[in-house]
Amino acid sequence: MPQGDPGGIGPETALAVLARPEVRERCRPLILGHRDLLASLARDLGIAVQVERAGDAEEAFARGPEDPLPVLELENELPGEAPAGQPHPAFGAAALEAVLRGGSLCLAGGAELLLTPPIHKQSLHLAGYPYEGQTRILGELCRSRRYGMLACSGRLRILVATRHMALKEALVRLDANLVAKQIRIAHEAAHEVLGIPEPRVVLAGLNPHAGEGGAFGDEERRILRPAIRNARDRWGYETAGPAVPDVVFKEGLEGRWDVVVALYHDQAFIPLKLLDRRQGYTLFVGGPILRVSPLHGAAYDRARTGSADPEPLAFALEKGLELARRRTSSRDAAGDAAQKVDR
């Protein structure tokens, strides 16, 4: 588990969640972070947990629930003059290192789940890393040809086609090929990660009333319908839409659709964040890493105030553990089937 952006609420919410005895009983956590920062936060915020440096991941995962919380120390140090609650290049460099090391540990088979508190994009950019978010970091680490972010709250699950970028840039990037690939990612994620055998996927429209026959724009005719046809003809994925945007997300929440493909960031996250943020989470999809994260950001305005709510991170961990168990069961079943065939 990366500690998140050191200047935000990630480290303190991580400590608050991992200090819970019931959490330590259910999993073997490891934080990739700065032991001194975490120890001072626990002391200053009254979080009843001890933290201790671990020599390596194997040693850390061997520790029991009564042992101090193990921390693998990051190489990127934090300067003393870097105050919490505002962007700093040192925060971005440390956050990136933690995500990369955690992802690499999962790829090597040393960990089953990557739980990522939020990072701050401006700190990341100040450090010289032009990533739009952790999804791209992990996608490039996995060398995946297609990957994405699936955001979930209750029965509403949304695959975000263009993720973190200016709206003007997102509209320029939208073309039939890109959208078709996002439709494919949505189908594969629903089947392989969520375990839905025949997922019902719908593509949201871009314009009011999904263009209303061209009265309010031609993107539905020119880009979105061809994308739906491409996904069907190339990969066999049947997808509904383009659907009226101000209706389709409510339909997803009501269970009519298993996944809604949204075209830009706020089209997805406005409906999601109208719901209970304590029960929302995002998944990295399209690669071998099982990564789950809460819906909120680094919340610099709440850092070190004692007002950060750890429940969204706790819920994300719960969903991650559930998905990890499902993936293990699927692998065991596939292995048993393979053995029967060999016999």
N, C-alpha and C positions, 0 to 999 in steps of 0.2 A: 504494500500500500504506500504510494507516494504521500508525502505530508501535504501536498498542495502548495499553493503560493505562500511563501513564508510571511508575506506582509498581509495576508488575508485571514479568513476564518478557518481555512482548511486544517492547519495543525491543531487548533484547539478543539474543533469538532471531532477530528480523528481521535484525539485523546479521550474525549468525553464518551465516544462510542466504545472504544476498545477497553476502557476502564470497567465496563460492565461485566460482572462475573458470568452472566449467561452467554455473552458473546465469546468470552475466552473459552467457555466449555464447548462451544459449537464449532470453533475454527481455531487455527493456529496463525495468528496475525504477525506480520512483520512490517515495520515502517521504514521507508527509505527517506531519511531526513537528517536533521541536526539534533543530536542528543541534548546538547546544552539548551537549545531553544525550547525543545519539548519539555525538558525538566523544569525550566523557569516558568513556562506557561502553566504546567500542572500545579506548581507551587502558587503562582500568583492568582490563578483562577479557582483554586480549591478543588482541583480534580484529583481524586484519590487513586493515583496510579504511579508506579515507579517505572522509570525507563532506564535501559542499560544497553550499551553498545554490544553488538554481536559481531563475532569474527567473520561469519559468512552466513548465507541463507540456510544451509543445512543445519548448522548449529541453532539458528534462530527458530526454525520450525520444529526442532526437537524439544523445545521448552514447553513446560506444562502450564496450565491455566493459573497456577499460583505464583509462577515466576515473574520477575520484572518484564515489562514489555520490551521486546528486542528492537533495536534500531540499527540499521546499516547506515553508517555515516556517509554523507555525500562528500564528494571531492570539492565541489564549489562551495567555498566558505561564505559566510555572511559577515560583511563589515559592520563594525559597531555603530557607524553613523547612519545605517540604513533604517529609518523609522518605519514601523508598521503603519498601514493605512494609506500608503501612497505608492505609486509605481516606482520600481528601482530595477536596474539591469541585473543586480545580484539575485533578486527574487526570481526573475525570469530564467536566468541560467540554472539556478538550483532546481526550479520546478521542471525544466526540460530534462535535466539529468535524471531526476527521480522517475519521471514517466518512462524514459528510455531504459533505465535499468530495471524497472518493474516489468515493462513489456518484454525485455530480453529474458528475464527470469522465467516468464510464462512460456515464451517460445522454446526455451531449453528444457521445459518440463519440470522446472523446479517449483512452480507455483500453479495453482489451478484457477485462481481468480485475481483480477486486478481491480481494486476499488480505488477510484481516483477522485479526491476532493478537487474543487475547482482551481484553475490557474487564471492569471490575469494576462490578457492578450497584450496590453500595452507594456507590461514588464518584460514579456517575452520578446517583443519587438525592440525594446530598448537594449536588450542583450544581444541583438543582432540576428534573431531567429524569426523570419517572417511567416511563421505558421499561423493559420486561422483558428487553430484549436487542437485539442488532444486527438481528435479523430484523424486528422491528417498526419500527426506525429506517428500514431500507431499504424496507420495505413502504409506509410513509407517504411516504417520499421519491418512490417510484415512483407514488404515488397508485393503487396496485393495489387492486382490489376483493377479491382473494383472493390470499393469499401464505402461505408456510410455510417450515419448516426440514426438510430431508431430511438425516438423519444416516446415515453409511455406514461400514462396516468390512468389507472383503472382499465377499462376496455378500449380507451382511445390510444391507439398506437400510430405514430406518424413518422414516416421516413422523410427526412429533409433533403431535398434535391441539391440545394446550393449552399447550405450551412452558413458559416460566418463570413459575410462580405457585404459591401454596400449594396443597397437595393438596385442602384443603377447598374452595377457590375453583374448582379445576378440576372437581371433582365437581358443583358447583352449575351451572357453565357448560355441562356436557354436555347437549345435547339432539339430537333427530334431525336438525334442520336444520344445526346446526354440524357434526356428524359427517359428514353427507352432503357438505357442502362440502369437508371435509378429504379424503374419499374422492376427490372430483373433483380436488383439487390433487395427490393422489398419482398418479392416472392421468396427468394432464397432465405432471407433472414426469418421470415415468418415460419417457413418449413424447418430450417435447420437449427435455429436458435430457440424459437418459441415452441416448436414441436407441433405446429398446425399442419395436418396432412395436405389439405387442399385449401390454402388461404384465399379469402375474398379480399382482393386488393382493388382500390379505386384511386384514380388520379384526380386531384383537385384542379379545377379550372383556374385561370389566372385573372380574368376580367370579371367585373360585376355580371351576375347571372350567367357565368361561363360564356360571356360574349354575346349571348342572346342572338344567335344566328348572324353574327358579324356586326350587330348594331353598336357594340362596345369594344371593338378590337377584333383582330383576325388571328391571334395566337392560338386559339383553340383549333381552328381549321388548319392553320399553317404549320403548327409545331406539335400540339398535344395529341390530336387524333392520329397523325402519322406515327407518333411515338408509340401509341397503344397498338397500332397495326404492326409496327416493327417488332415489338416485344412478343406479339403473338406469332408472327411469321418466322422469326429467327429462333425463338427459344420455347415456343408453345405456351406462353403465359397469357391467360385470359384476364383482362383488366377492364374494369368499368370506368366510365367517365368520358371526357372531362366533366366533373360534377360541379354544381353551383357551390362556390367556396363558402358562402355564409350558411349553408345547410349541411354540407358533407361531414364536418367535424362533429356536429351533434349526432349525426347518424352513426359515426364511428363510436362515439361514447355510448350510444344505445345498443351497440353490438351488431349493427347491420354489416359493418366492414371489419375485417381483421387488421388491415393496415391501410391508412390513407397516405398517399404520396403528396406531400406539399412541395411547392415550387420555390419558396424562399423562407428565410429564417422566421420572420415574424408571422407569416401565414400559419406556421406550425405552432409557435410558442405562445402566441396570444391565447388561443383556446386552451392550451395545456396549462398555462399559468392562471387561468380563471378557476381551475380546479384546485384541489388540495395539494399544495406544494410538498407537503410532508409525505405524499404517496406518489410522487413522480420520480422518474429516473431515466437515464439515457443509456443505450447500449452501443458499443462499437460492433459493427457487423461487416462481414466480408473478409475476415481474416481469422486465424486460429486462436487469437487471444480473446478470452472472455473478460470483457471490461465493462464495468457498470459505474455510473456516476450520478450524483443528485442533479436536479434541474437548476439549482441556483448558481450564482457566480461567486467570486472571491469575497465580495461584500467588505471592501476596505473600510466602509463607514462603521462597521460593527466589530472590526478586529480589536481584540484585547479589551473590549468593554464588558465582557461577561454576558452579553445579550444574544450571542450567536446560538441558533437553535440546532442541536445535533440530530434531530429526528429525521430530516431528509436524508442524511448520510446513513443513519441507522437503517432506514427503510431500503435504501439502495443496496446496502450490505445484505439485508434479508433476501431481496430479489436475486442478488448475485449468487448467494449460497443455494437458493432454490434452483437456479439455472445450472449451476455447477453439478448439483446432484442429478439433474435430468441428463446432462451431457455424459456424466459417468455411467449412468444406467444405460444410455443408448450405446455407448462404446462397449460395455459389458455384453449387451445383447447381441451386438454385431460380432463380437469375438466368439461368443457361444455358437452363433449361426455358422461362422467360418469354420470352427472346429468340427461341426456336424458334417459340413460339406467335405472336409478333408478325410473324414472317416469313410 
